[in-house]
Amino acid sequence: MWSITVARAHGVSPSQVRLAWTLRQGKHILAIPGTGNPDHLIDNLAAGSLHLTAEDLELLDAIDRTAP
């Protein structure tokens, strides 16, 4: 899974990568992650400041285009 590759490159979790990617899809997209776990909440908040490179976004966008 490419999100794992991107996550390893940034030292973050795949869920943080997926959330960061979602947040960069435009102002018309709203991400609403839910959690009852304080550690996951911290991870979710950190995803907002994760800088995905143009190459990361291109790779993740390609996955989105091929998804069923």
LUMLUMDREN-2810 file (N, C-alpha, C; in Angstrom, 1 decimal):
<atoms>
<atom><aa>M</aa><ch>A</ch><at>N</at><xx>0.8</xx><yy>-1.2</yy><zz>0.0</zz></atom>
<atom><aa>M</aa><ch>A</ch><at>CA</at><xx>0.0</xx><yy>0.0</yy><zz>0.0</zz></atom>
<atom><aa>M</aa><ch>A</ch><at>C</at><xx>0.9</xx><yy>1.2</yy><zz>0.0</zz></atom>
<atom><aa>W</aa><ch>A</ch><at>N</at><xx>0.6</xx><yy>2.2</yy><zz>-0.9</zz></atom>
<atom><aa>W</aa><ch>A</ch><at>CA</at><xx>1.5</xx><yy>3.3</yy><zz>-1.1</zz></atom>
<atom><aa>W</aa><ch>A</ch><at>C</at><xx>1.4</xx><yy>4.3</yy><zz>0.1</zz></atom>
<atom><aa>S</aa><ch>A</ch><at>N</at><xx>0.3</xx><yy>4.3</yy><zz>0.8</zz></atom>
<atom><aa>S</aa><ch>A</ch><at>CA</at><xx>0.2</xx><yy>5.2</yy><zz>2.0</zz></atom>
<atom><aa>S</aa><ch>A</ch><at>C</at><xx>1.2</xx><yy>4.7</yy><zz>3.1</zz></atom>
<atom><aa>I</aa><ch>A</ch><at>N</at><xx>1.5</xx><yy>3.4</yy><zz>3.1</zz></atom>
<atom><aa>I</aa><ch>A</ch><at>CA</at><xx>2.6</xx><yy>2.9</yy><zz>4.0</zz></atom>
<atom><aa>I</aa><ch>A</ch><at>C</at><xx>3.9</xx><yy>3.4</yy><zz>3.6</zz></atom>
<atom><aa>T</aa><ch>A</ch><at>N</at><xx>4.2</xx><yy>3.4</yy><zz>2.3</zz></atom>
<atom><aa>T</aa><ch>A</ch><at>CA</at><xx>5.5</xx><yy>3.9</yy><zz>1.8</zz></atom>
<atom><aa>T</aa><ch>A</ch><at>C</at><xx>5.7</xx><yy>5.3</yy><zz>2.1</zz></atom>
<atom><aa>V</aa><ch>A</ch><at>N</at><xx>4.7</xx><yy>6.1</yy><zz>1.9</zz></atom>
<atom><aa>V</aa><ch>A</ch><at>CA</at><xx>4.7</xx><yy>7.6</yy><zz>2.2</zz></atom>
<atom><aa>V</aa><ch>A</ch><at>C</at><xx>4.9</xx><yy>7.8</yy><zz>3.7</zz></atom>
<atom><aa>A</aa><ch>A</ch><at>N</at><xx>4.1</xx><yy>7.0</yy><zz>4.5</zz></atom>
<atom><aa>A</aa><ch>A</ch><at>CA</at><xx>4.2</xx><yy>7.2</yy><zz>5.9</zz></atom>
<atom><aa>A</aa><ch>A</ch><at>C</at><xx>5.6</xx><yy>6.9</yy><zz>6.5</zz></atom>
<atom><aa>R</aa><ch>A</ch><at>N</at><xx>6.2</xx><yy>5.8</yy><zz>6.0</zz></atom>
<atom><aa>R</aa><ch>A</ch><at>CA</at><xx>7.5</xx><yy>5.5</yy><zz>6.4</zz></atom>
<atom><aa>R</aa><ch>A</ch><at>C</at><xx>8.5</xx><yy>6.6</yy><zz>6.1</zz></atom>
<atom><aa>A</aa><ch>A</ch><at>N</at><xx>8.3</xx><yy>7.2</yy><zz>4.9</zz></atom>
<atom><aa>A</aa><ch>A</ch><at>CA</at><xx>9.2</xx><yy>8.3</yy><zz>4.5</zz></atom>
<atom><aa>A</aa><ch>A</ch><at>C</at><xx>9.1</xx><yy>9.5</yy><zz>5.4</zz></atom>
<atom><aa>H</aa><ch>A</ch><at>N</at><xx>8.0</xx><yy>9.7</yy><zz>6.0</zz></atom>
<atom><aa>H</aa><ch>A</ch><at>CA</at><xx>7.8</xx><yy>10.9</yy><zz>6.8</zz></atom>
<atom><aa>H</aa><ch>A</ch><at>C</at><xx>7.8</xx><yy>10.5</yy><zz>8.3</zz></atom>
<atom><aa>G</aa><ch>A</ch><at>N</at><xx>7.9</xx><yy>9.2</yy><zz>8.6</zz></atom>
<atom><aa>G</aa><ch>A</ch><at>CA</at><xx>7.9</xx><yy>8.8</yy><zz>10.0</zz></atom>
<atom><aa>G</aa><ch>A</ch><at>C</at><xx>6.6</xx><yy>9.0</yy><zz>10.8</zz></atom>
<atom><aa>V</aa><ch>A</ch><at>N</at><xx>5.5</xx><yy>8.8</yy><zz>10.0</zz></atom>
<atom><aa>V</aa><ch>A</ch><at>CA</at><xx>4.2</xx><yy>8.9</yy><zz>10.6</zz></atom>
<atom><aa>V</aa><ch>A</ch><at>C</at><xx>3.4</xx><yy>7.7</yy><zz>10.2</zz></atom>
<atom><aa>S</aa><ch>A</ch><at>N</at><xx>2.2</xx><yy>7.6</yy><zz>10.7</zz></atom>
<atom><aa>S</aa><ch>A</ch><at>CA</at><xx>1.3</xx><yy>6.5</yy><zz>10.5</zz></atom>
<atom><aa>S</aa><ch>A</ch><at>C</at><xx>0.6</xx><yy>6.6</yy><zz>9.1</zz></atom>
<atom><aa>P</aa><ch>A</ch><at>N</at><xx>0.2</xx><yy>5.5</yy><zz>8.5</zz></atom>
<atom><aa>P</aa><ch>A</ch><at>CA</at><xx>-0.5</xx><yy>5.5</yy><zz>7.2</zz></atom>
<atom><aa>P</aa><ch>A</ch><at>C</at><xx>-1.9</xx><yy>6.3</yy><zz>7.4</zz></atom>
<atom><aa>S</aa><ch>A</ch><at>N</at><xx>-2.5</xx><yy>6.2</yy><zz>8.6</zz></atom>
<atom><aa>S</aa><ch>A</ch><at>CA</at><xx>-3.7</xx><yy>7.0</yy><zz>8.8</zz></atom>
<atom><aa>S</aa><ch>A</ch><at>C</at><xx>-3.5</xx><yy>8.5</yy><zz>8.8</zz></atom>
<atom><aa>Q</aa><ch>A</ch><at>N</at><xx>-2.3</xx><yy>8.9</yy><zz>9.3</zz></atom>
<atom><aa>Q</aa><ch>A</ch><at>CA</at><xx>-2.0</xx><yy>10.3</yy><zz>9.2</zz></atom>
<atom><aa>Q</aa><ch>A</ch><at>C</at><xx>-1.8</xx><yy>10.8</yy><zz>7.8</zz></atom>
<atom><aa>V</aa><ch>A</ch><at>N</at><xx>-1.2</xx><yy>9.9</yy><zz>7.0</zz></atom>
<atom><aa>V</aa><ch>A</ch><at>CA</at><xx>-1.0</xx><yy>10.2</yy><zz>5.6</zz></atom>
<atom><aa>V</aa><ch>A</ch><at>C</at><xx>-2.3</xx><yy>10.4</yy><zz>4.9</zz></atom>
<atom><aa>R</aa><ch>A</ch><at>N</at><xx>-3.2</xx><yy>9.4</yy><zz>5.1</zz></atom>
<atom><aa>R</aa><ch>A</ch><at>CA</at><xx>-4.5</xx><yy>9.4</yy><zz>4.4</zz></atom>
<atom><aa>R</aa><ch>A</ch><at>C</at><xx>-5.3</xx><yy>10.6</yy><zz>4.8</zz></atom>
<atom><aa>L</aa><ch>A</ch><at>N</at><xx>-5.2</xx><yy>11.0</yy><zz>6.1</zz></atom>
<atom><aa>L</aa><ch>A</ch><at>CA</at><xx>-6.0</xx><yy>12.2</yy><zz>6.6</zz></atom>
<atom><aa>L</aa><ch>A</ch><at>C</at><xx>-5.3</xx><yy>13.5</yy><zz>6.0</zz></atom>
<atom><aa>A</aa><ch>A</ch><at>N</at><xx>-4.0</xx><yy>13.5</yy><zz>6.0</zz></atom>
<atom><aa>A</aa><ch>A</ch><at>CA</at><xx>-3.3</xx><yy>14.7</yy><zz>5.4</zz></atom>
<atom><aa>A</aa><ch>A</ch><at>C</at><xx>-3.7</xx><yy>14.9</yy><zz>3.9</zz></atom>
<atom><aa>W</aa><ch>A</ch><at>N</at><xx>-3.7</xx><yy>13.7</yy><zz>3.2</zz></atom>
<atom><aa>W</aa><ch>A</ch><at>CA</at><xx>-4.1</xx><yy>13.8</yy><zz>1.8</zz></atom>
<atom><aa>W</aa><ch>A</ch><at>C</at><xx>-5.5</xx><yy>14.3</yy><zz>1.6</zz></atom>
<atom><aa>T</aa><ch>A</ch><at>N</at><xx>-6.4</xx><yy>13.8</yy><zz>2.5</zz></atom>
<atom><aa>T</aa><ch>A</ch><at>CA</at><xx>-7.8</xx><yy>14.2</yy><zz>2.4</zz></atom>
<atom><aa>T</aa><ch>A</ch><at>C</at><xx>-8.0</xx><yy>15.7</yy><zz>2.6</zz></atom>
<atom><aa>L</aa><ch>A</ch><at>N</at><xx>-7.2</xx><yy>16.2</yy><zz>3.6</zz></atom>
<atom><aa>L</aa><ch>A</ch><at>CA</at><xx>-7.3</xx><yy>17.6</yy><zz>4.0</zz></atom>
<atom><aa>L</aa><ch>A</ch><at>C</at><xx>-6.8</xx><yy>18.5</yy><zz>2.8</zz></atom>
<atom><aa>R</aa><ch>A</ch><at>N</at><xx>-6.1</xx><yy>17.9</yy><zz>1.9</zz></atom>
<atom><aa>R</aa><ch>A</ch><at>CA</at><xx>-5.5</xx><yy>18.7</yy><zz>0.8</zz></atom>
<atom><aa>R</aa><ch>A</ch><at>C</at><xx>-6.3</xx><yy>18.6</yy><zz>-0.5</zz></atom>
<atom><aa>Q</aa><ch>A</ch><at>N</at><xx>-7.5</xx><yy>18.0</yy><zz>-0.4</zz></atom>
<atom><aa>Q</aa><ch>A</ch><at>CA</at><xx>-8.3</xx><yy>17.8</yy><zz>-1.6</zz></atom>
<atom><aa>Q</aa><ch>A</ch><at>C</at><xx>-9.1</xx><yy>19.0</yy><zz>-2.0</zz></atom>
<atom><aa>G</aa><ch>A</ch><at>N</at><xx>-9.1</xx><yy>20.0</yy><zz>-1.2</zz></atom>
<atom><aa>G</aa><ch>A</ch><at>CA</at><xx>-9.8</xx><yy>21.2</yy><zz>-1.5</zz></atom>
<atom><aa>G</aa><ch>A</ch><at>C</at><xx>-10.8</xx><yy>21.7</yy><zz>-0.4</zz></atom>
<atom><aa>K</aa><ch>A</ch><at>N</at><xx>-11.2</xx><yy>22.9</yy><zz>-0.5</zz></atom>
<atom><aa>K</aa><ch>A</ch><at>CA</at><xx>-12.1</xx><yy>23.5</yy><zz>0.6</zz></atom>
<atom><aa>K</aa><ch>A</ch><at>C</at><xx>-13.4</xx><yy>22.8</yy><zz>0.6</zz></atom>
<atom><aa>H</aa><ch>A</ch><at>N</at><xx>-13.8</xx><yy>22.2</yy><zz>-0.5</zz></atom>
<atom><aa>H</aa><ch>A</ch><at>CA</at><xx>-15.1</xx><yy>21.5</yy><zz>-0.6</zz></atom>
<atom><aa>H</aa><ch>A</ch><at>C</at><xx>-15.1</xx><yy>20.1</yy><zz>0.1</zz></atom>
<atom><aa>I</aa><ch>A</ch><at>N</at><xx>-14.0</xx><yy>19.7</yy><zz>0.6</zz></atom>
<atom><aa>I</aa><ch>A</ch><at>CA</at><xx>-13.9</xx><yy>18.4</yy><zz>1.2</zz></atom>
<atom><aa>I</aa><ch>A</ch><at>C</at><xx>-13.7</xx><yy>18.6</yy><zz>2.7</zz></atom>
<atom><aa>L</aa><ch>A</ch><at>N</at><xx>-14.5</xx><yy>17.9</yy><zz>3.5</zz></atom>
<atom><aa>L</aa><ch>A</ch><at>CA</at><xx>-14.4</xx><yy>18.0</yy><zz>5.0</zz></atom>
<atom><aa>L</aa><ch>A</ch><at>C</at><xx>-14.1</xx><yy>16.7</yy><zz>5.6</zz></atom>
<atom><aa>A</aa><ch>A</ch><at>N</at><xx>-13.0</xx><yy>16.6</yy><zz>6.3</zz></atom>
<atom><aa>A</aa><ch>A</ch><at>CA</at><xx>-12.6</xx><yy>15.3</yy><zz>6.9</zz></atom>
<atom><aa>A</aa><ch>A</ch><at>C</at><xx>-13.1</xx><yy>15.4</yy><zz>8.4</zz></atom>
<atom><aa>I</aa><ch>A</ch><at>N</at><xx>-13.8</xx><yy>14.3</yy><zz>8.8</zz></atom>
<atom><aa>I</aa><ch>A</ch><at>CA</at><xx>-14.3</xx><yy>14.2</yy><zz>10.1</zz></atom>
<atom><aa>I</aa><ch>A</ch><at>C</at><xx>-13.8</xx><yy>12.9</yy><zz>10.7</zz></atom>
<atom><aa>P</aa><ch>A</ch><at>N</at><xx>-12.6</xx><yy>12.9</yy><zz>11.2</zz></atom>
<atom><aa>P</aa><ch>A</ch><at>CA</at><xx>-12.1</xx><yy>11.7</yy><zz>11.8</zz></atom>
<atom><aa>P</aa><ch>A</ch><at>C</at><xx>-12.7</xx><yy>11.6</yy><zz>13.3</zz></atom>
<atom><aa>G</aa><ch>A</ch><at>N</at><xx>-13.1</xx><yy>10.4</yy><zz>13.6</zz></atom>
<atom><aa>G</aa><ch>A</ch><at>CA</at><xx>-13.6</xx><yy>10.2</yy><zz>15.0</zz></atom>
<atom><aa>G</aa><ch>A</ch><at>C</at><xx>-12.7</xx><yy>9.3</yy><zz>15.7</zz></atom>
<atom><aa>T</aa><ch>A</ch><at>N</at><xx>-12.6</xx><yy>9.5</yy><zz>17.0</zz></atom>
<atom><aa>T</aa><ch>A</ch><at>CA</at><xx>-11.9</xx><yy>8.6</yy><zz>17.9</zz></atom>
<atom><aa>T</aa><ch>A</ch><at>C</at><xx>-12.3</xx><yy>8.7</yy><zz>19.3</zz></atom>
<atom><aa>G</aa><ch>A</ch><at>N</at><xx>-12.1</xx><yy>7.7</yy><zz>20.0</zz></atom>
<atom><aa>G</aa><ch>A</ch><at>CA</at><xx>-12.3</xx><yy>7.7</yy><zz>21.5</zz></atom>
<atom><aa>G</aa><ch>A</ch><at>C</at><xx>-11.0</xx><yy>7.5</yy><zz>22.2</zz></atom>
<atom><aa>N</aa><ch>A</ch><at>N</at><xx>-9.9</xx><yy>7.5</yy><zz>21.4</zz></atom>
<atom><aa>N</aa><ch>A</ch><at>CA</at><xx>-8.6</xx><yy>7.2</yy><zz>21.9</zz></atom>
<atom><aa>N</aa><ch>A</ch><at>C</at><xx>-7.8</xx><yy>8.5</yy><zz>21.9</zz></atom>
<atom><aa>P</aa><ch>A</ch><at>N</at><xx>-7.3</xx><yy>9.0</yy><zz>23.0</zz></atom>
<atom><aa>P</aa><ch>A</ch><at>CA</at><xx>-6.6</xx><yy>10.2</yy><zz>23.0</zz></atom>
<atom><aa>P</aa><ch>A</ch><at>C</at><xx>-5.3</xx><yy>10.2</yy><zz>22.2</zz></atom>
<atom><aa>D</aa><ch>A</ch><at>N</at><xx>-4.6</xx><yy>9.1</yy><zz>22.1</zz></atom>
<atom><aa>D</aa><ch>A</ch><at>CA</at><xx>-3.5</xx><yy>9.0</yy><zz>21.2</zz></atom>
<atom><aa>D</aa><ch>A</ch><at>C</at><xx>-3.8</xx><yy>9.2</yy><zz>19.7</zz></atom>
<atom><aa>H</aa><ch>A</ch><at>N</at><xx>-4.9</xx><yy>8.6</yy><zz>19.4</zz></atom>
<atom><aa>H</aa><ch>A</ch><at>CA</at><xx>-5.4</xx><yy>8.8</yy><zz>18.0</zz></atom>
<atom><aa>H</aa><ch>A</ch><at>C</at><xx>-5.8</xx><yy>10.2</yy><zz>17.7</zz></atom>
<atom><aa>L</aa><ch>A</ch><at>N</at><xx>-6.3</xx><yy>10.9</yy><zz>18.7</zz></atom>
<atom><aa>L</aa><ch>A</ch><at>CA</at><xx>-6.7</xx><yy>12.3</yy><zz>18.5</zz></atom>
<atom><aa>L</aa><ch>A</ch><at>C</at><xx>-5.4</xx><yy>13.1</yy><zz>18.3</zz></atom>
<atom><aa>I</aa><ch>A</ch><at>N</at><xx>-4.4</xx><yy>12.8</yy><zz>19.0</zz></atom>
<atom><aa>I</aa><ch>A</ch><at>CA</at><xx>-3.1</xx><yy>13.5</yy><zz>18.8</zz></atom>
<atom><aa>I</aa><ch>A</ch><at>C</at><xx>-2.6</xx><yy>13.3</yy><zz>17.4</zz></atom>
<atom><aa>D</aa><ch>A</ch><at>N</at><xx>-2.6</xx><yy>12.0</yy><zz>17.0</zz></atom>
<atom><aa>D</aa><ch>A</ch><at>CA</at><xx>-2.2</xx><yy>11.7</yy><zz>15.6</zz></atom>
<atom><aa>D</aa><ch>A</ch><at>C</at><xx>-3.1</xx><yy>12.4</yy><zz>14.5</zz></atom>
<atom><aa>N</aa><ch>A</ch><at>N</at><xx>-4.4</xx><yy>12.5</yy><zz>14.8</zz></atom>
<atom><aa>N</aa><ch>A</ch><at>CA</at><xx>-5.2</xx><yy>13.2</yy><zz>13.8</zz></atom>
<atom><aa>N</aa><ch>A</ch><at>C</at><xx>-4.9</xx><yy>14.6</yy><zz>13.7</zz></atom>
<atom><aa>L</aa><ch>A</ch><at>N</at><xx>-4.6</xx><yy>15.3</yy><zz>14.9</zz></atom>
<atom><aa>L</aa><ch>A</ch><at>CA</at><xx>-4.3</xx><yy>16.7</yy><zz>14.8</zz></atom>
<atom><aa>L</aa><ch>A</ch><at>C</at><xx>-2.9</xx><yy>16.9</yy><zz>14.1</zz></atom>
<atom><aa>A</aa><ch>A</ch><at>N</at><xx>-2.0</xx><yy>16.0</yy><zz>14.4</zz></atom>
<atom><aa>A</aa><ch>A</ch><at>CA</at><xx>-0.7</xx><yy>16.1</yy><zz>13.7</zz></atom>
<atom><aa>A</aa><ch>A</ch><at>C</at><xx>-0.8</xx><yy>16.0</yy><zz>12.2</zz></atom>
<atom><aa>A</aa><ch>A</ch><at>N</at><xx>-1.7</xx><yy>15.3</yy><zz>11.7</zz></atom>
<atom><aa>A</aa><ch>A</ch><at>CA</at><xx>-1.9</xx><yy>15.1</yy><zz>10.3</zz></atom>
<atom><aa>A</aa><ch>A</ch><at>C</at><xx>-2.1</xx><yy>16.4</yy><zz>9.6</zz></atom>
<atom><aa>G</aa><ch>A</ch><at>N</at><xx>-2.7</xx><yy>17.3</yy><zz>10.3</zz></atom>
<atom><aa>G</aa><ch>A</ch><at>CA</at><xx>-3.0</xx><yy>18.7</yy><zz>9.7</zz></atom>
<atom><aa>G</aa><ch>A</ch><at>C</at><xx>-1.7</xx><yy>19.4</yy><zz>9.4</zz></atom>
<atom><aa>S</aa><ch>A</ch><at>N</at><xx>-0.6</xx><yy>19.1</yy><zz>10.0</zz></atom>
<atom><aa>S</aa><ch>A</ch><at>CA</at><xx>0.6</xx><yy>19.8</yy><zz>9.8</zz></atom>
<atom><aa>S</aa><ch>A</ch><at>C</at><xx>1.6</xx><yy>19.0</yy><zz>9.0</zz></atom>
<atom><aa>L</aa><ch>A</ch><at>N</at><xx>1.2</xx><yy>17.8</yy><zz>8.6</zz></atom>
<atom><aa>L</aa><ch>A</ch><at>CA</at><xx>2.1</xx><yy>16.9</yy><zz>7.8</zz></atom>
<atom><aa>L</aa><ch>A</ch><at>C</at><xx>2.3</xx><yy>17.5</yy><zz>6.4</zz></atom>
<atom><aa>H</aa><ch>A</ch><at>N</at><xx>3.5</xx><yy>17.8</yy><zz>6.0</zz></atom>
<atom><aa>H</aa><ch>A</ch><at>CA</at><xx>3.8</xx><yy>18.3</yy><zz>4.7</zz></atom>
<atom><aa>H</aa><ch>A</ch><at>C</at><xx>4.0</xx><yy>17.2</yy><zz>3.7</zz></atom>
<atom><aa>L</aa><ch>A</ch><at>N</at><xx>3.1</xx><yy>16.9</yy><zz>2.8</zz></atom>
<atom><aa>L</aa><ch>A</ch><at>CA</at><xx>3.2</xx><yy>15.9</yy><zz>1.8</zz></atom>
<atom><aa>L</aa><ch>A</ch><at>C</at><xx>3.9</xx><yy>16.6</yy><zz>0.6</zz></atom>
<atom><aa>T</aa><ch>A</ch><at>N</at><xx>4.9</xx><yy>16.0</yy><zz>0.0</zz></atom>
<atom><aa>T</aa><ch>A</ch><at>CA</at><xx>5.5</xx><yy>16.5</yy><zz>-1.1</zz></atom>
<atom><aa>T</aa><ch>A</ch><at>C</at><xx>4.7</xx><yy>16.4</yy><zz>-2.4</zz></atom>
<atom><aa>A</aa><ch>A</ch><at>N</at><xx>5.1</xx><yy>17.1</yy><zz>-3.4</zz></atom>
<atom><aa>A</aa><ch>A</ch><at>CA</at><xx>4.3</xx><yy>16.9</yy><zz>-4.7</zz></atom>
<atom><aa>A</aa><ch>A</ch><at>C</at><xx>4.4</xx><yy>15.5</yy><zz>-5.2</zz></atom>
<atom><aa>E</aa><ch>A</ch><at>N</at><xx>5.5</xx><yy>14.8</yy><zz>-5.0</zz></atom>
<atom><aa>E</aa><ch>A</ch><at>CA</at><xx>5.6</xx><yy>13.4</yy><zz>-5.4</zz></atom>
<atom><aa>E</aa><ch>A</ch><at>C</at><xx>4.7</xx><yy>12.5</yy><zz>-4.5</zz></atom>
<atom><aa>D</aa><ch>A</ch><at>N</at><xx>4.6</xx><yy>12.8</yy><zz>-3.2</zz></atom>
<atom><aa>D</aa><ch>A</ch><at>CA</at><xx>3.7</xx><yy>12.1</yy><zz>-2.4</zz></atom>
<atom><aa>D</aa><ch>A</ch><at>C</at><xx>2.3</xx><yy>12.2</yy><zz>-2.9</zz></atom>
<atom><aa>L</aa><ch>A</ch><at>N</at><xx>1.9</xx><yy>13.5</yy><zz>-3.1</zz></atom>
<atom><aa>L</aa><ch>A</ch><at>CA</at><xx>0.5</xx><yy>13.7</yy><zz>-3.6</zz></atom>
<atom><aa>L</aa><ch>A</ch><at>C</at><xx>0.2</xx><yy>13.1</yy><zz>-4.9</zz></atom>
<atom><aa>E</aa><ch>A</ch><at>N</at><xx>1.2</xx><yy>13.1</yy><zz>-5.8</zz></atom>
<atom><aa>E</aa><ch>A</ch><at>CA</at><xx>1.0</xx><yy>12.5</yy><zz>-7.1</zz></atom>
<atom><aa>E</aa><ch>A</ch><at>C</at><xx>0.8</xx><yy>11.0</yy><zz>-6.9</zz></atom>
<atom><aa>L</aa><ch>A</ch><at>N</at><xx>1.6</xx><yy>10.4</yy><zz>-6.1</zz></atom>
<atom><aa>L</aa><ch>A</ch><at>CA</at><xx>1.4</xx><yy>8.9</yy><zz>-5.8</zz></atom>
<atom><aa>L</aa><ch>A</ch><at>C</at><xx>0.1</xx><yy>8.6</yy><zz>-5.2</zz></atom>
<atom><aa>L</aa><ch>A</ch><at>N</at><xx>-0.3</xx><yy>9.4</yy><zz>-4.2</zz></atom>
<atom><aa>L</aa><ch>A</ch><at>CA</at><xx>-1.6</xx><yy>9.1</yy><zz>-3.5</zz></atom>
<atom><aa>L</aa><ch>A</ch><at>C</at><xx>-2.8</xx><yy>9.4</yy><zz>-4.4</zz></atom>
<atom><aa>D</aa><ch>A</ch><at>N</at><xx>-2.6</xx><yy>10.5</yy><zz>-5.3</zz></atom>
<atom><aa>D</aa><ch>A</ch><at>CA</at><xx>-3.7</xx><yy>10.8</yy><zz>-6.2</zz></atom>
<atom><aa>D</aa><ch>A</ch><at>C</at><xx>-3.9</xx><yy>9.6</yy><zz>-7.2</zz></atom>
<atom><aa>A</aa><ch>A</ch><at>N</at><xx>-2.8</xx><yy>9.0</yy><zz>-7.6</zz></atom>
<atom><aa>A</aa><ch>A</ch><at>CA</at><xx>-2.9</xx><yy>7.9</yy><zz>-8.6</zz></atom>
<atom><aa>A</aa><ch>A</ch><at>C</at><xx>-3.6</xx><yy>6.7</yy><zz>-8.0</zz></atom>
<atom><aa>I</aa><ch>A</ch><at>N</at><xx>-3.4</xx><yy>6.5</yy><zz>-6.7</zz></atom>
<atom><aa>I</aa><ch>A</ch><at>CA</at><xx>-4.2</xx><yy>5.4</yy><zz>-6.0</zz></atom>
<atom><aa>I</aa><ch>A</ch><at>C</at><xx>-5.7</xx><yy>5.8</yy><zz>-6.0</zz></atom>
<atom><aa>D</aa><ch>A</ch><at>N</at><xx>-6.0</xx><yy>7.0</yy><zz>-5.7</zz></atom>
<atom><aa>D</aa><ch>A</ch><at>CA</at><xx>-7.4</xx><yy>7.4</yy><zz>-5.7</zz></atom>
<atom><aa>D</aa><ch>A</ch><at>C</at><xx>-8.1</xx><yy>7.2</yy><zz>-7.1</zz></atom>
<atom><aa>R</aa><ch>A</ch><at>N</at><xx>-7.3</xx><yy>7.5</yy><zz>-8.1</zz></atom>
<atom><aa>R</aa><ch>A</ch><at>CA</at><xx>-7.9</xx><yy>7.4</yy><zz>-9.5</zz></atom>
<atom><aa>R</aa><ch>A</ch><at>C</at><xx>-8.2</xx><yy>5.9</yy><zz>-9.9</zz></atom>
<atom><aa>T</aa><ch>A</ch><at>N</at><xx>-7.4</xx><yy>5.0</yy><zz>-9.3</zz></atom>
<atom><aa>T</aa><ch>A</ch><at>CA</at><xx>-7.6</xx><yy>3.6</yy><zz>-9.6</zz></atom>
<atom><aa>T</aa><ch>A</ch><at>C</at><xx>-8.5</xx><yy>2.9</yy><zz>-8.7</zz></atom>
<atom><aa>A</aa><ch>A</ch><at>N</at><xx>-8.9</xx><yy>3.5</yy><zz>-7.6</zz></atom>
<atom><aa>A</aa><ch>A</ch><at>CA</at><xx>-9.8</xx><yy>2.9</yy><zz>-6.6</zz></atom>
<atom><aa>A</aa><ch>A</ch><at>C</at><xx>-11.2</xx><yy>2.6</yy><zz>-7.3</zz></atom>
<atom><aa>P</aa><ch>A</ch><at>N</at><xx>-11.8</xx><yy>1.4</yy><zz>-6.9</zz></atom>
<atom><aa>P</aa><ch>A</ch><at>CA</at><xx>-13.1</xx><yy>1.1</yy><zz>-7.5</zz></atom>
<atom><aa>P</aa><ch>A</ch><at>C</at><xx>-14.2</xx><yy>2.0</yy><zz>-7.0</zz></atom>
</atoms>
